[in-house]
């Protein structure tokens, strides 16, 4: 299964939460449709069938959700020169 990039998931979650906070489910037809579109996209992106599971799955994939999965965010280790590359002692 293809997995959505964490940045995409984070953006979808933010849009979903903003629409919920603004009361989109009780608003204009356009706002309800946008909420339905975001909900559907989150479900497809996470391989789930309902929004609660989609939000859990999406948040689980975000950086920092699991310490063993944040390797791309760690600072690169400084390169130590090989003994032949070190400057001669004076």
Residue pairs with C-beta under 8 A, 6 or more apart in sequence:
1 47
3 45
3 61
4 12
4 45
4 46
4 58
4 61
6 61
6 62
6 63
8 45
9 42
9 45
9 46
9 58
9 61
9 62
10 58
10 62
12 38
12 41
12 42
12 45
12 58
13 42
13 55
13 58
13 59
15 38
16 35
16 38
16 39
16 42
16 51
16 55
19 31
19 34
19 35
19 38
20 35
22 31
24 31
24 32
24 34
24 35
25 32
25 35
39 51
39 54
42 48
42 51
42 54
42 55
42 58
43 49
43 50
43 51
43 54
45 54
45 58
46 53
46 54
46 57
46 58
46 61
47 57
48 54
48 57
59 65
60 66
63 69
63 70
63 72
63 73
64 70
64 73
